[in-house]
Amino acid sequence: MSEHETTTEGESRAALSEDWAATIVGLALLLLVIAGVIPTGVIP
């Protein structure tokens, strides 16, 4: 093993967290449109 650890593990976790955040926001918007809270034309 080398003395220096790679930082790709931390970067992968951050990217994974961003992916999940985007998924949750997208699903929340979809639910709001389905519920009629947000009109269909507001979100492209």
Long-range contacts (C-beta under 8 A, 24 or more apart in sequence): none
